[in-house]
Amino acid sequence: MSSSKRNGSKQISILLLAILVISFLLSAGQVYNLILSSSKSFTFLSFIWIVLMALTGIGFYFMLVSQNNVINQLKGEIQSLKSSLESVMLKKEDKKETVKTKEKVDFEVKIEKILPKTSTSDMEKYGEEFLANIAQEVEIVQGLLYQKNSEGIFSYTSGYAFYSETTPPTYTEGETLSGQVAKNKQVLNVDKIPDNYITILSGLGKASPNHLLIFPIIDKSEETVGIVELAAFKPFNKQNEELFSRLGRKLGDVITANSNN
């Protein structure tokens, strides 16, 4: 509490005491007149009454002072509690910002690990290395990379663990799930895809993954220049979606920059 507030409370207490003293003196004068006009036997009782009245007033005054001190103490404790809560909230906000910053740094580190250091002049080999790096970072069992040509058609460029007697069909924006991703420019995470929709072949036999993630490759002009399809036996989480959303834009920048050189 500031010194001006403390001085104000002290002045109020002194004023109350003065009012009580004046009231006691006036009451004592009235009782004194009563004593003079009454019998002498009444004098002692009147004196006792005045003393009790004075003690009551003084006790009332000290009660007010004590109550004022308690109120001031409570105000101080409330202010201290408020400051503590504000400090806790600031620490929580700082912690959230630290977590967000760490997640952002983690994404950038992963993207640098996934993007090949080789030239994009041979996109087939670049795409194969790109998908292989994704497989090392995320547990995928198959991956496909498509690129868009000058006519706006997306065609197969590279694959990871992909085997088929025929080349995957081409499509344009809005056609098939991948074409819709190219049009919307957003990651698509599909769970529980139909059996035999994707077939994985190995020396142990064949199996069908149940989870599919498709993300667009977007350049700086916000044009979808490619599509990546990833299949896995485990579901893709929100962090995977964020990672591949960032990765698609980073790859778009790399492809555009190298094509302009």
N, C-alpha and C positions, 0 to 999 in steps of 0.2 A: 504494500500500500504506500502511496506517495506521502511526503511530509505534509502537504496541504490538507489531505484527507484526515491525517492523524490530528493535526491542529484543530480542524473543524470538529472532530469528535470530542476532543478535550474541552473546547469552548462550550459545546452543548451540555456536557456533563457538569461544568461549573455553573452554567445558567440554571440547570435543574436543581443543583444544590442550593443556589441562592433563592430560588422560588420556594423550595421546601423550608429554608430558614425563615424567610419572611412570613410564610404561612404559619409556622410554629410560633413566631413572635406575636402575630395577630391573635392566634388561638390562645396563647398564654395571657395576652391582655384581656381577652374576653373572660377567661377563667378567673383571672385576678379580680376583675370587677364583680364576678359572681361570688367569689370568696368574701369580698368585703361586705356584700349585701346579705350573706348567709351566716349561718352559725359557725363558730370556731371549730366545731367537730368535723366540719366538712373540708377543712383546709388540708389535712394530710391526704385524704382520698383524691382531692383535686391535684395535689402535687404529684402523686403516683400516676394519675391519668396523663399529666403533661409529660412526665418522663417516658412513659410507655409510648406516647404519641411521637416524642422526639426519636426514640430508639427505632420505632417503626419507620419513620421518615428516613433516618440514616441508613437503616437496613435496605429500604427501597432504593436509595441512591446507589449503594454499593452493588445491589443486585443489577441495576441498570449498567453500571460500569463493567461488572463482570460479564454481563450478557454482550455488551459491546465488544469486549475483548474476545469472547468466544466467536462472535460473528466475524471479527477481523481474522481470527485464526482459521476459521472455516474458509473464508475467502482466499487466504493464502494457500491452504491445502488444495482448494479447487483449482487455483491458478497453477499450482505445481503439477497437479494431475493432468490438467489440460496441456501443459508444456510436455509432460512425459508422453501423452498420447500423440501429440504432434510429432515428437521425435521418433516414436515407433512407426508412425505412418510414413514419415520421410525415409526411414530405413527400409521399409517394405517397398516403397517406390524405387529406391536406389537398387534394391535387390532385383526387382523386376527388370529394370533397365539393364542391369548387369547380365541377367539371364538372356534377355533378348539380344544383347550385343554378342554374347558367347555363341548363341545359336547361329547368328548371322556369320560369325567368323568360322564356325564349324562347316556351314554350307559352302563358304568360299573355299575352304581347304579341300572339301570333298570334290567340288567342281574342278579344282586345279588337278586333282588326282585322276579324275575321269577323262578330262579332255586330253587327247593325244598331243604329243609335242611335235609330231610329224606334220608335213605339209598336206593341205587339202587338195592338192593337184590331182591326186588319185583318190577320189572319194570312196571308192569301193574298199580299198585297204584302210583308209582313215575310218570309215564307218565300222569295219570289223573290229579294229582296235578300240574304237569308242564303245561299242557294245560289250566287248570283252572286259573293259575297265568297269563298266556298270555292273557286270556279273560279279566282279571281285568286291565291289562296294555294297551291292544289294543282292540278295539271293534270288536271282532270276534264273529260269531254265531255258528261256528262248527270247530273242530280240530281233526286231526288224527295223530297218531304216529306209524311209522313203524320201525322195526329193521331188520338188515340183519343177517341171520344165517351163519353157517360155510359153507353151500353150495352156498352162494352168493344170496340167495332168500330173498327178503324183504316181511315181513308179518306183518299184523296188530297187534299192541300191546295194545294201549290205545286210548280212544276217549273222546271228549268233545261235549256234546249236539248231540251225534251221535246215530241214531236209524236206524236199518236195520234188516230185517228178515234173511239176509244172511251176512256172514263175508266178508269184502272187499277182493277182489282178490289179490293174490300175484303177484310179478313181479321181474324181474332182471334188472340190469343196462342196460339202453338203451330202455327198454320196457315202454310204456305209458309215460305221461308227467313226473310223479314222477321218473320213471326209467331214463329218460333223465337228470333230475336234479341230480340224483345220479352219473351219468356218467360225467356230466360237472362240478359238484361241485360248482354250482353257483345258487343264488336265482332266482326263476322264478316268475314274477308278471304278472298275467293274468287278464285283464279287459274284461267285457262283455262276460262272459262265457254263453253258451247256456242255455235257460230256462230248468228247470227240471234236469239239470246236477247234481245239489246238491239240496236235499230237506230238509228243516228245519221244524220239527214238533213241535207244542206247543198246549196248551189248546185253543188257539185262531184260530188254523187252521194250514196251511202249506204255506211256501213261498220258493222261490229260490233265494239265494244270487247271485250277479253278479260278485263278485271279488274273486279271488283265488290266494293265495301266497304259494309257495312250497319252502322249504329250506332244504339243506342237513345237516346231523350231521356228522362232520368230526373229526377224531382223529388226534393225533400228527404225525402219519405216513402218513397223507394225504389220508387215506382210508375212503370212505363213509360208515358209520356203521349204519345209519338210515336216515329216511326222515320224515319231518313234513309237513302236509297239513293244511292250514288255510283258512276258507271261511268267507266272510264279505259282508255286504250290502254297506259299504263305501269303496272307493278305498284305496289301500295301497300306501303310499308315499315313497319317497327316503329314508327318515329317518327310516321308517319301514324296508325297504330292508337292510339297513346297520345294524340295530339292530339285525335282525334275522340272518344275515350272521355271526355276531360276536357270537350270542347266540348259533348257530349250532356248532361252533368250541369249545365253552366253554363247552357245553353239551357233546361233543365227548370226551373231556379231562376228564370230571367227570366220564362218563361211563367206559372209559378205565382204569382210576385209580382205581375205585372200583372193577372192574372185576379182576384186578391183585392182589388185597389184599385178 
